[in-house]
């Protein structure tokens, strides 16, 4: 996950072949993994959809939360 550019999520199946995923053009600030929920969560400080979740790190679901300047997930 990185903050700038059109394709902000990248993943790989091996160390050589990275795949980019297009997600919202937000300024993504933080990512967290919940072992209990088996869920990734990322938050942003800009945009309408300031949170995304994923069970596999590849497919992301966007959601709307309050327009707060989200900085970290704990």
N, C-alpha and C positions, 0 to 999 in steps of 0.2 A: 504494500500500500504506500503510495507516495502522494504528495500534496498537489503537484502541478501537472498539466498535460491532459490530453483527452483520455488516454488509457491509464487509469490510476491503480489498477490492481494487476499484479503479475503473479504467476505461479509456474511451477515446473514439475515434471514427472521424473526428470533426471537433471543433473547439474548443468547440462549443455543447452537444453531446449526450453526456453521461457515462452510463455503464452501471455499476451496482454488481454485484459478484459476492460471493456468500456463501461464506466459507471458515471454517476452525476459529476458535474464540474464543480464540486465543492472543494473547500480547503480542508481535507481530512487531517485530523490531528492525532488520533490515537486509535489503537486496536487492542482488543483483549480477547482472550479465550477462556470460556467457562467449561471446565471438565465435567461439572455436574450436569450442565445443560447440553454439552457437546455443541457449543455455539460460539462463533466469532461475533464480536460487536465492534463497529467502528463509528466514530462520531466526528462531526465537522462543525466549524464555526461559521460557515457561510452556506447559502442555498436554502431551498425550501425543504428538502428531505435531508435532515441532518443526522440521520442514523441509518446504518445498514446492518443486516445480520446475515450470517451464512453458516451452514452446517459443514461445508466442505472447503471453504476458502476460494471456491471457483464461482459458484452461483450465489448472487447477492440479492437480497430483498430490501428495498428502500422503504423507509417509514418517515412520517412527519412527527416531529417533536417540537417543543417550544423553541422559539427563535433566540435562544440563549447562545452566548459564545462558548460552545462546548470545547474544553481543552483536554480532558483526560477521562478515561474509564477506569474505575477502581472496583 
